[in-house]
Amino acid sequence: MLEIFYVVVILQIALGVYSLWNGFAWVTMVRKRLTSHAGFYTPQAALICPCKGSERGLEENLLALTRFDYPNYEIYFALATSLDPAVKIIERVKAASQRPVHILIAGPPEDCGEKVFNLQRAVEGLPEKFEVLVFTDSDVRLSRGWLTKLIAPLQDLRIGATTGYRWIFPGGTGASSLASAMASAWNAAVATLLGKPNDNFCWGGATAIRRKTFDDVQVLEAWKGAVSDDFALTSALQQANRPIVFCSECFAATFHPWTWSELFEFTNRQMLITRVYSHRRWLVGGLMNLAYALTMLYAASVILYCIVDGDPWGHLVLVALAVPLLAAMKGALRIVAINEAIPEWKGKLQETSVACVFLAPIVPFLFAWNFVTSSLSKRIRWRGIRYELVSPNSTRILKR
């Protein structure tokens, strides 16, 4: 039993050291991006934001979209129905905006995700004058320089698209506060995966692409039957060998208090979408997190057995503690990087710091649960609609 303990724990320590090394590389990448000049590429851009429902902070989030320092853009809000509660809020935003704001009503989705359908209709209805398409989400709050920084790298014609990622700030009280902190730590672990050119993927809340590239790689065709706009876009770019650039200077702040049920629903859904659209990423990530969780559970059982049996156990605890310690250290590296990447939210990052450092050793258990759950079903609920993800290009709408 002790032989197996040492083998699995030392193997997990080795993986932890490798992960920590990647963490240092990620911080270096972020700092390098932050020192690069945004440039002067400012083509006419269409900023497309799908909306549904009246969520907390929505009006402030949407108002931020009207205040970018980018000189040449128009905003398009895409909704499924004119009866959506978000329409009244958008109307207020439109009235207060100095930028042109448009509201597009897509209608009910047809055998694809509602968000994807809204985006399809929005792009199809755009005037030809726009050279760049930018996609964002309604639940993020963006800084004034975000749009300029996201579009600037596209001046290099070799680039397929640029992308950012969300950073969740914990909120709520009591159990909700802990669930929110776990959401932040879980999300931070995903953010660290971005940065290496071959591993980058588009995130729907922060993606910019030239309209010509969008048409050349046939994104509208890739969106047919899809429930994930960003993974379908990623797949289209990868098939065309067009690189995706991760702009760490374009992190999008998300303020949302989470309940435990919302946390499990969100993380399970994300893992299932990954399983359907990027099976290799889902399998590798899932198995690594499952191995971590099983190793820690096995180590705890061996230590408990030794305590009950009266055998020496102190040295076993010291060896096993190296595994979560390495995870916490990587969590600390994420905080170092994000403090530099989004200095405008530095005052709010203290709560995130606690979440990323102290919850980082627990996050793999949540990932392991997501992995197991996502392997048992292909059904999700998203914004009040239930879907069955048959394949990347086949989605069944089960209930509206």
Residue pairs with C-beta under 8 A, 6 or more apart in sequence:
1 302
1 305
2 302
2 316
4 298
5 298
5 299
5 302
5 316
6 319
8 295
8 298
8 299
9 295
9 299
9 319
9 320
9 322
9 323
10 319
11 295
12 291
12 292
12 295
12 296
12 323
13 319
13 322
13 323
13 326
15 288
15 291
15 292
16 322
16 323
16 326
16 327
16 330
17 326
19 326
19 327
19 330
20 326
20 329
20 330
20 333
22 192
23 192
23 329
23 330
23 333
23 334
24 333
25 195
26 192
26 195
26 333
26 334
26 337
27 333
27 336
27 337
29 195
29 248
30 195
30 248
30 337
30 340
30 341
31 337
31 340
33 246
33 247
33 248
33 249
34 248
34 249
34 340
34 341
38 145
38 148
38 149
38 152
39 152
39 153
39 155
41 151
41 152
41 154
41 155
42 70
42 71
42 72
42 148
42 151
43 72
43 131
43 132
43 151
43 154
44 72
44 73
44 129
44 130
44 131
44 132
45 70
45 72
45 73
45 74
45 130
45 131
45 132
45 133
45 134
45 147
45 151
45 208
46 73
46 74
46 76
46 126
46 130
46 132
46 133
46 134
47 65
47 73
47 74
47 75
47 76
47 134
47 136
47 147
48 76
48 78
48 119
48 122
48 123
48 133
48 134
48 135
48 136
49 62
49 65
49 75
49 76
49 77
49 78
49 135
49 136
49 137
49 138
50 77
50 78
50 79
50 115
50 118
50 119
50 122
50 137
50 138
51 58
51 62
51 77
51 78
51 79
51 84
51 86
51 90
51 138
52 79
52 80
52 84
52 86
52 114
52 115
52 138
52 383
52 384
53 84
53 85
53 86
53 383
53 384
54 85
54 86
54 89
55 138
55 139
55 256
56 255
56 256
56 257
57 139
57 141
57 255
57 256
58 86
58 89
58 138
58 139
59 89
59 92
59 93
60 141
61 138
61 139
61 140
61 141
62 77
62 89
62 90
62 93
62 138
63 93
63 96
63 97
64 141
64 142
64 143
65 75
65 93
65 136
65 142
66 75
66 93
66 96
66 97
66 98
66 99
66 101
67 144
68 142
68 144
68 145
68 146
68 147
68 148
69 144
69 145
69 147
69 148
70 147
70 148
70 151
73 99
73 134
73 147
74 99
74 100
74 101
74 102
74 130
75 97
75 99
75 100
75 101
75 102
76 102
76 103
76 104
76 122
76 126
77 86
77 90
77 101
77 102
77 103
77 104
78 104
78 106
78 118
78 119
78 121
78 122
79 86
79 87
79 90
79 103
79 104
79 105
79 106
79 118
80 105
80 106
80 107
80 108
80 109
80 114
80 117
80 118
81 105
81 107
81 108
82 105
86 138
87 103
90 101
90 103
91 103
93 101
94 101
94 103
104 118
104 121
104 122
104 125
106 117
106 118
106 120
106 121
106 122
107 117
107 121
108 114
108 117
108 400
109 116
109 117
109 118
109 385
109 397
110 117
111 225
111 394
111 395
111 396
111 397
112 120
112 223
112 224
112 225
112 226
112 227
112 395
113 226
113 227
113 228
113 229
113 382
113 387
113 395
114 382
114 383
114 385
115 204
115 229
115 382
115 383
116 223
116 226
116 227
116 228
116 229
116 232
119 135
119 223
119 229
120 220
120 223
123 133
123 214
123 219
123 220
124 220
126 133
130 211
131 210
131 211
131 212
132 151
132 154
132 208
132 209
132 210
132 211
133 208
133 209
133 210
133 211
133 214
134 147
134 150
134 151
134 207
134 208
135 204
135 205
135 206
135 207
135 208
135 229
136 142
136 205
136 206
136 252
137 204
137 205
137 252
139 205
139 254
139 256
140 166
140 205
140 206
140 252
140 253
140 254
141 252
141 253
141 254
141 255
142 252
142 253
143 253
143 342
143 344
146 164
146 206
146 250
146 252
149 247
149 249
149 250
150 162
150 164
150 206
150 207
150 208
150 247
150 250
151 162
151 208
153 159
153 162
153 245
153 247
154 161
154 162
154 208
154 209
154 210
158 242
158 243
159 242
159 243
159 244
159 245
160 209
160 213
160 217
160 237
160 240
160 242
160 243
160 244
161 202
161 207
161 208
161 209
161 213
161 233
161 237
161 242
161 244
161 245
162 207
162 208
162 209
162 244
162 245
162 246
162 247
162 250
163 194
163 200
163 201
163 202
163 203
163 206
163 207
163 208
163 244
163 245
163 246
163 247
163 250
164 203
164 205
164 206
164 207
164 246
164 247
164 248
164 249
164 250
164 251
164 252
165 190
165 191
165 194
165 203
165 205
165 206
165 246
165 251
165 252
166 187
166 191
166 203
166 205
166 206
166 251
166 252
166 253
166 254
167 184
167 187
167 188
167 191
167 251
167 252
167 253
167 254
167 338
167 342
167 345
167 352
168 180
168 183
168 184
168 187
168 188
168 254
168 256
168 352
169 184
169 253
169 254
169 255
169 345
169 348
169 349
169 351
169 352
170 177
170 180
170 181
170 183
170 184
170 351
170 352
170 355
171 177
171 180
171 255
171 256
171 257
171 258
172 179
172 180
172 257
172 258
175 259
175 260
176 257
176 258
176 259
177 257
179 258
179 259
179 260
179 262
179 263
180 256
180 257
180 258
181 351
181 354
181 355
181 359
182 258
182 263
182 355
182 359
182 362
182 363
182 366
183 256
183 258
183 263
183 266
183 267
184 351
184 352
184 355
184 356
184 359
185 331
185 355
185 356
185 359
185 360
185 362
185 363
186 263
186 267
186 363
186 366
186 367
188 331
188 334
188 338
188 352
188 355
188 356
188 360
189 334
189 360
189 363
189 367
190 270
191 251
191 334
192 330
192 334
193 199
193 285
194 200
194 201
194 246
194 248
195 246
195 248
197 243
197 244
197 245
200 243
200 244
200 245
200 246
201 230
201 231
201 234
201 244
201 278
202 230
202 231
202 233
202 234
202 237
202 244
203 230
204 228
204 229
204 230
204 233
205 252
206 247
206 250
206 252
207 230
207 233
209 219
209 233
213 237
213 242
216 240
217 236
217 237
217 239
217 240
217 242
218 236
219 232
219 233
219 236
221 236
222 232
222 233
222 235
222 236
222 393
223 229
223 232
223 233
224 393
225 391
225 392
225 393
225 394
225 395
226 232
226 392
226 393
226 395
227 273
227 380
227 382
227 387
227 389
227 395
228 273
228 276
228 277
228 392
231 273
231 274
231 277
231 278
231 392
232 277
232 392
232 393
234 244
234 277
234 278
235 277
235 392
237 243
237 244
248 337
248 341
249 341
251 338
251 341
251 342
253 342
253 345
253 348
258 266
264 369
265 381
267 366
267 367
267 370
268 369
268 370
268 373
268 374
268 380
269 380
269 381
269 382
270 370
271 282
271 286
271 367
271 370
271 371
271 373
271 374
272 373
272 374
272 377
272 378
272 380
272 389
273 380
273 389
274 281
274 282
274 285
274 374
275 282
275 374
275 375
276 378
276 389
276 391
276 392
277 392
282 371
282 374
285 367
285 371
286 367
286 368
286 370
286 371
286 374
286 375
287 371
288 364
289 364
289 365
289 367
289 368
289 371
290 367
290 368
290 371
290 372
292 323
292 327
292 364
292 365
292 368
293 364
293 365
293 368
294 368
295 323
296 320
296 323
296 324
296 365
299 316
299 320
299 323
300 320
302 316
303 313
303 316
303 317
303 320
306 312
306 313
306 316
307 313
323 361
324 361
325 361
327 360
327 361
327 363
327 364
328 357
328 358
328 360
328 361
330 360
331 356
331 357
331 358
331 359
331 360
332 356
332 357
334 356
335 349
335 352
335 353
335 356
335 357
338 349
338 352
339 346
339 349
342 349
378 388
378 389
378 390
379 386
379 387
379 388
379 389
379 398
380 386
380 387
380 389
381 387
384 400
385 397
385 399
385 400
386 397
386 398
386 399
387 395
387 396
387 397
387 398
388 395
388 396
388 398
389 395
390 396
